[in-house]
Amino acid sequence: MSNTALLERPATTAAIRTRTEAAAPVPSATADLPAVRSPRGFALYVGLDEIKAAEAGVSLPLLVDALRRTLAELAPGAETHATVALAPHGSGGRDLDVVRLALQEPGAIARTKAAAEEDTAEEESGVTVDISRKRVLIDGESAAFTYKEFELLQYLVLREGRTIERSELVSALWQAQDDETPGERTIDVHVRRLRAKLGRYEDIVRTVRGIGYRFDRHADVVIRYGHGTPSPDRF
C-alpha cells in the first residue's frame, strides 16, 4: 500500500465560478481602481512531529512532496516554499502552536506576548501549574520537577475532585516496558517526593486513605491551560 496520497482534485470548478459570479459586487465608477491590498498566496501550518508522522506511516518530506504535487496539478503556475519548524527536544505545547510561533505567525506571536505579560503580572505567592508549558511555579519561582513528577501532578489536577487509585496512576503514567515501573505502594514514594518539592503547599495533593490521591480546587493554586485550544489531556 502506497504511503503517498494526493489531495482529491475538485470535481468541477463550475459551481465555484457560479457562486463567485453571483456574489460579485455591482460595477461602479471606481471598479477599475486597484485595490489597496489583494491576496497573493496563503500559508498552511501543519502541526505534526516526526514520531506522529511515522505512526501514521508517512514522513514530513513525503507529506510536503504530496502537497506540492497536488498544488502543481491544481495550479501549475503557483510558486511554493516549505519550511520545517524546529524546536528543542521535550519542549511543551501543541505541535501546531510551536510551528506557528517558529514561523513567526502574527497571531501566535501576539498570544505569546500576552502570555508573557500575564506571567509578569501574576501573583508571586501560591502554585501555578502551567499545563501547556509543562512547568510549575512556586511563589513565582520555577520548581525543579522531573518529567514524571509533573506528569503525576498534572494527572491529578486534570481530574480535579476525583480520587485516583494507585493502580490507575501506575497504569496511566508508566508503560509496561519501563525499567522502573513502580508497584501500587511504590507510588507513595513518588507522591512524597512531589509533595517535598511543593513545600508549604504539599497539601494540595490529598491522600484518600486506603484508596489513592486527589486534587481539590485550592485557593493557592492557579491552573494555566494555555491560549487557544485546551490541552488534549483536559477532560
C-alpha positions, 0 to 999 in steps of 0.5 A: 500500500502506497504511503503517498496520497494526493489531495482529491482534485475538485470535481468541477470548478463550475459551481465555484465560478457560479457562486463567485459570479453571483456574489460579485459586487455591482460595477461602479465608477471606481471598479477599475481602481486597484485595490489597496491590498489583494491576496497573493498566496496563503500559508498552511501550518501543519502541526505534526512531529516526526514520531506522529508522522511515522505512526501514521506511516508517512514522513514530513518530506513525503507529506510536503512532496504530496502537497506540492504535487497536488498544488502543481496539478491544481495550479501549475503556475503557483510558486511554493516554499516549505519550511520545517519548524524546529524546536528543542527536544521535550519542549511543551505545547501543541505541535501546531502552536510551536510551528506557528510561533517558529514561523513567526505567525502574527497571531501566535506571536501576539498570544505569546506576548500576552502570555508573557505579560500575564506571567509578569503580572501574576501573583508571586505567592501560591502554585501555578501549574502551567499545563501547556508549558509543562512547568510549575511555579512556586511563589513565582519561582520555577520548581525543579520537577522531573518529567514524571513528577509533573506528569503525576501532578498534572494527572491529578489536577486534570481530574480535579475532585476525583480520587485516583487509585494507585493502580490507575496512576501506575497504569496511566503514567508508566508503560509496561516496558519501563525499567522502573515501573513502580508497584501500587505502594511504590507510588507513595514514594513518588507522591512524597517526593512531589509533595517535598518539592511543593513545600508549604503547599504539599497539601494540595495533593490529598491522600484518600486513605486506603484508596489513592490521591486527589486534587481539590480546587485550592485557593493557592493554586492557579491552573494555566491551560494555555491560549487557544485550544485546551490541552488534549489531556483536559477532560 
